[in-house]
Amino acid sequence: MSSLKRAAIVLLAMTLLVSMAAGCARKAEEAKPAEQKPAEQAPPAQAPKPEPPKKLKVGLVFDVGGRGDKSFNDMAYAGLEKAEKEFADKIETKYLEPSAGGENREQLLRLLAEDKYDLILGIGFLFTDHVAKVAGEYPNVKFGLVDGFIADLKADSNVRCLLFQEQEGSFLVGAAAALKTKTNKIGFVGGMKIPLIEKFEAGYLAGAKYANPKVTWKSEYIGTTGDAFKDPVRGQELTNAQLNWGADVVYHASGASGIGVIEAAASKKKFAIGVDADQTLTAKPEQQPYVLTSMLKRVDVAVYDTISLLVNGKFEGGYKIFGLADDGVGYAVNDINKELIKDIEPKLEEIKKKIIAGEIKVPFDKPTLDEFLKNLK
């Protein structure tokens, strides 16, 4: 056999062997069980996000004069603002201002009640009848009433009356006036002539006479309606008349009308005494040296505390009275007036302790004032 044929036979044999090997390998591969791919798993179901807790709704209705009176209403707003910041995740707030004459007080309370507010605050004694009426119609809404008194309230009532011993703080600023006067003549300018403002007057005059038996005074009221709390022009006129008489210290309890009282006193370089807020801090810079002090009425504390009770589920109806003992009233000391009253502050603190201890019974109206003055002699 030729070498060429042998080579061809060998090549053919090798080709057959390679083909057979490939075929066997293919069969072996086909005989293997198919690899099981892991089944794709569905992503775990996510629990629905819990809804944030529903915020409590707190509404506040100002008295006439509204926000910006630098006195009573602004103190109420300060309490609302503090609560709004501290309980930002728990409450939402809203405030409303009445019409110029306050005729729509009840309408504004009702508007908030219908809008399902949880707590509604009426700022001022003029809300008394309106709160009593609306609270009766909406028993599931809670109400806070500043300066108003509704009889026969209990812990389970939906109204909380927030009251103050204004006569106690006024006694202290009356003493301050009597200790600083050089003429032994002082003045008082009230807003609306009502028992509430007469408490300021009685305490002031009693404190003055207690501290300085030589002191005399003139008292005037701006009017007999709610407008008396927003008439600075009339406040200025009455103060000027008292200054012309010889008074060199004038205390006002007249809301926004007191802006005129401070203006008149400062323009003649005489002393004014502010009310409710620390009015040294809200007076014009040129007036500040002539604001002797202010009778602090902590409406801000009353408003804040009431909201805090609501938030913590501890709101109770009834009455809460703020006085000297719990710093609900007092007199203002600040960086501007502290040197001015430094000489009389020890005496004021001594009197304060006596009032808290019950050694001094502060009068709150004309009959009790007359009795107090009679016993001083």
C-alpha positions in Angstrom: 0.0 0.0 0.0 1.3 3.2 -1.0 2.3 5.7 1.7 -0.3 8.2 0.3 -3.1 5.7 0.9 -1.9 5.0 4.4 -1.9 8.6 5.3 -5.4 9.1 4.1 -6.6 6.1 6.1 -4.9 7.4 9.2 -6.5 10.8 8.8 -9.9 9.3 8.2 -9.6 7.2 11.3 -8.6 10.2 13.4 -11.5 12.2 12.1 -13.9 9.5 13.1 -12.5 9.3 16.5 -12.8 13.0 17.1 -16.4 12.9 15.8 -17.3 10.1 18.1 -15.7 11.8 21.1 -17.6 15.0 20.4 -20.8 13.0 20.1 -20.3 11.2 23.4 -19.5 14.5 25.1 -22.7 16.0 23.7 -24.8 13.0 24.9 -23.2 13.2 28.3 -24.0 16.9 28.5 -27.6 16.3 27.4 -27.9 13.5 30.0 -27.0 15.9 32.9 -30.1 17.1 34.7 -30.8 20.8 33.9 -29.5 23.2 36.5 -32.3 24.8 38.5 -32.1 28.6 38.4 -33.2 30.0 41.7 -36.7 31.4 41.4 -36.9 35.1 41.5 -38.4 36.3 44.8 -40.9 39.1 44.9 -39.7 42.1 47.0 -41.1 41.9 50.5 -44.3 43.9 50.9 -43.7 47.2 52.7 -45.9 48.1 55.6 -47.8 51.3 54.9 -46.3 54.3 56.6 -48.3 55.4 59.6 -50.0 58.7 59.2 -48.6 61.5 61.4 -50.9 62.1 64.4 -53.6 64.7 63.7 -52.7 68.1 65.1 -54.9 69.8 67.7 -56.4 73.0 66.5 -56.1 76.0 68.7 -57.8 79.3 67.9 -57.6 82.7 69.6 -59.8 85.7 69.2 -58.3 89.1 70.3 -60.2 91.8 72.1 -60.7 95.3 70.6 -57.4 96.9 69.8 -56.2 93.6 68.4 -52.6 92.5 68.0 -50.2 95.3 68.2 -51.7 97.1 71.2 -48.3 96.7 73.0 -50.3 95.5 76.1 -53.1 93.1 76.8 -53.6 91.5 73.4 -49.9 91.3 72.7 -49.4 89.4 75.9 -52.0 86.9 74.8 -50.2 86.5 71.4 -46.9 85.9 73.2 -48.4 83.0 75.0 -49.9 81.6 71.7 -46.6 82.1 69.9 -44.6 80.2 72.7 -47.0 77.3 72.6 -46.9 77.2 68.8 -43.1 76.9 68.9 -42.9 74.4 71.7 -45.7 72.1 70.4 -45.1 72.7 66.7 -45.6 69.0 66.0 -48.8 68.7 68.0 -50.8 71.9 67.3 -51.8 74.3 64.6 -52.9 77.7 65.5 -55.0 80.6 64.2 -55.9 84.0 65.6 -58.7 86.4 64.6 -59.4 90.0 65.3 -62.8 91.4 66.0 -64.3 94.4 64.1 -63.5 97.9 65.4 -66.3 97.8 67.9 -66.1 94.1 68.7 -69.6 93.4 67.5 -68.6 90.1 65.8 -66.9 88.5 68.8 -69.6 85.7 69.0 -69.5 85.2 65.2 -65.7 84.6 65.3 -66.0 82.2 68.2 -68.7 80.3 66.4 -66.6 80.3 63.2 -63.8 78.5 64.9 -66.2 76.1 66.7 -67.8 75.1 63.4 -64.4 74.5 62.0 -63.8 71.9 64.7 -61.2 73.7 66.7 -60.2 71.8 69.9 -59.5 74.9 72.0 -60.7 78.4 71.5 -59.4 81.3 73.6 -61.5 84.5 74.1 -59.2 87.4 75.2 -61.1 89.8 77.4 -64.0 90.0 79.8 -66.2 91.3 76.9 -66.2 87.7 75.6 -68.0 86.4 78.7 -71.5 86.1 77.5 -70.4 85.0 74.0 -68.2 82.2 75.4 -71.0 81.0 77.7 -73.4 80.8 74.8 -71.1 79.2 72.2 -69.6 76.8 74.7 -73.1 75.6 75.5 -73.8 74.9 71.8 -70.5 73.1 71.2 -69.9 70.9 74.3 -67.0 69.0 72.6 -65.0 72.2 72.1 -62.9 73.5 74.9 -62.8 77.3 75.7 -60.4 79.5 77.6 -61.8 82.8 78.8 -59.4 85.5 79.9 -60.8 88.0 82.6 -64.3 86.7 82.3 -66.3 84.9 85.0 -69.0 82.3 84.2 -70.7 81.0 87.3 -71.0 77.3 88.4 -68.2 75.9 86.3 -66.8 72.5 87.3 -63.8 70.4 86.3 -65.7 68.6 83.6 -67.0 71.9 82.1 -65.7 72.8 78.7 -64.8 76.4 79.8 -61.8 77.4 81.9 -61.9 81.0 83.3 -58.4 82.6 83.5 -58.5 85.3 86.2 -56.0 87.6 87.8 -55.4 89.4 91.0 -54.7 92.7 89.2 -55.0 94.6 92.5 -52.0 92.9 93.9 -49.6 93.9 91.1 -51.2 97.4 91.1 -50.6 97.8 94.8 -46.8 97.4 94.1 -46.7 99.9 91.2 -48.8 102.3 93.4 -46.1 102.0 96.0 -43.5 102.6 93.4 -45.3 105.8 92.2 -45.6 107.1 95.8 -42.0 106.4 96.5 -40.7 108.2 93.4 -43.1 111.2 93.2 -41.5 114.6 94.0 -44.8 116.4 94.1 -46.8 113.9 96.2 -49.3 113.9 93.4 -50.0 110.9 91.1 -52.5 110.0 88.5 -54.5 107.0 87.2 -56.1 106.6 83.7 -58.4 103.7 83.3 -59.9 102.5 80.0 -63.5 101.3 80.3 -65.2 102.0 83.7 -66.0 98.5 84.8 -65.3 96.5 88.0 -62.3 94.8 86.3 -60.4 98.1 85.7 -61.5 99.4 89.1 -59.5 96.5 90.6 -56.4 98.1 89.0 -57.3 101.5 90.4 -58.1 100.3 93.9 -54.9 98.4 94.3 -52.8 101.3 92.9 -54.2 103.9 95.2 -54.0 101.7 98.2 -50.4 100.8 97.5 -49.6 104.5 97.0 -51.1 105.6 100.3 -49.5 102.6 102.1 -46.1 103.6 100.9 -46.5 107.4 101.3 -49.3 108.8 103.5 -48.8 112.3 102.0 -49.7 111.2 98.4 -52.9 112.5 96.7 -54.3 111.6 93.3 -56.6 112.1 90.4 -58.3 109.2 88.6 -60.0 109.4 85.2 -61.6 106.9 82.9 -61.6 107.1 79.1 -65.1 105.8 78.5 -67.9 103.3 79.2 -67.6 101.1 76.1 -64.9 98.8 74.7 -63.7 101.6 72.5 -62.1 103.1 75.6 -59.3 100.6 75.2 -58.2 101.9 71.8 -58.3 105.7 72.2 -54.7 106.9 72.7 -55.8 110.5 71.8 -58.1 110.6 74.8 -55.5 108.8 77.0 -53.1 111.6 76.1 -55.6 114.3 76.9 -56.5 112.9 80.4 -52.8 112.4 81.2 -52.0 116.0 80.2 -54.7 117.3 82.5 -53.3 115.3 85.4 -49.8 116.5 84.7 -51.0 120.1 84.6 -52.6 119.5 88.0 -49.1 118.5 89.3 -49.0 114.7 89.0 -45.5 113.5 88.1 -46.3 109.8 87.9 -49.4 108.4 86.0 -50.4 104.7 85.8 -52.7 103.5 83.1 -54.9 100.4 82.7 -56.3 101.2 79.3 -54.9 98.8 76.7 -53.9 100.6 73.5 -55.1 103.9 74.9 -52.0 103.8 77.1 -49.9 104.6 74.1 -51.2 108.2 74.6 -50.6 108.1 78.3 -46.9 107.2 77.8 -46.6 109.8 75.0 -47.9 112.6 77.3 -45.8 111.7 80.3 -42.6 111.3 78.4 -43.1 114.5 76.4 -43.1 116.4 79.8 -40.3 114.3 81.2 -42.6 112.8 83.9 -43.1 109.1 84.7 -45.7 106.8 83.2 -46.4 103.3 84.6 -47.4 100.7 82.0 -49.7 97.7 82.2 -49.9 94.0 81.2 -46.7 93.9 79.2 -43.3 95.4 80.1 -44.0 98.7 78.3 -40.6 100.0 78.7 -39.6 97.6 76.1 -42.3 98.6 73.6 -42.1 102.3 74.1 -40.2 104.5 71.7 -36.5 104.9 72.6 -36.9 108.5 73.6 -39.8 107.5 75.9 -38.2 104.6 77.6 -36.4 106.6 80.4 -39.8 107.8 81.5 -41.5 104.5 81.9 -40.9 103.9 85.6 -42.1 100.3 85.5 -45.1 98.3 84.4 -47.7 96.2 86.2 -47.2 92.8 84.6 -50.3 90.8 84.0 -49.1 87.4 82.7 -51.8 86.8 80.1 -49.1 85.0 78.1 -48.6 82.5 80.9 -52.4 81.9 81.2 -52.7 81.3 77.4 -49.7 79.1 77.2 -50.6 77.0 80.3 -54.1 76.4 78.9 -52.8 75.2 75.6 -50.2 73.0 77.4 -53.0 71.4 79.4 -54.8 70.6 76.2 -51.8 69.1 74.6 -51.1 66.9 77.6 -54.7 65.8 78.0 -55.1 67.5 81.3 -57.5 70.4 80.4 -60.0 71.0 83.1 -62.9 73.4 83.3 -63.4 75.8 86.2 -61.3 78.7 87.4 -57.6 79.5 87.5 -56.5 82.6 89.4 -53.1 84.1 88.9 -51.6 86.4 91.6 -48.3 87.5 93.1 -47.7 84.1 94.8 -47.3 82.4 91.4 -45.9 85.3 89.5 -49.2 85.8 87.6 -48.9 89.5 88.3 -45.9 91.7 89.4 -43.8 94.7 88.4 -41.3 95.0 85.6 -37.5 95.2 86.1 -35.4 95.4 82.9 -32.0 96.6 81.8 -33.4 100.1 81.1 -35.3 100.8 84.3 -33.3 98.8 86.8 -31.1 101.7 87.9 -34.2 103.9 88.0 -36.0 101.8 90.6 -32.9 100.3 92.4 -33.4 102.6 95.4 -37.1 101.5 95.9 -36.9 97.8 94.9 -36.1 96.5 98.4 -39.2 98.3 99.7 -41.3 96.8 96.9 -40.0 93.3 97.6 -40.8 93.7 101.3 -44.4 94.8 100.4 -44.7 91.9 98.0 -43.8 89.4 100.7 -46.4 90.8 103.0 -49.1 90.5 100.4 -48.2 86.9 99.6 -48.1 86.1 103.4 -51.6 87.7 103.8 -50.3 90.5 106.1 -51.6 93.1 103.6 -55.1 92.6 102.3 -55.3 94.4 99.0 -58.6 96.1 98.2 -60.3 95.4 94.9 -63.1 98.0 94.6 -64.2 101.3 96.1 -65.8 99.9 99.3 -62.7 97.8 100.1 -60.4 100.7 99.2 -62.3 103.0 101.5 -62.0 100.5 104.3 -58.3 100.0 103.7 -57.6 103.7 103.7 -59.7 104.2 106.9 -57.6 101.5 108.7 -54.3 103.2 107.6 -55.1 106.3 109.7 
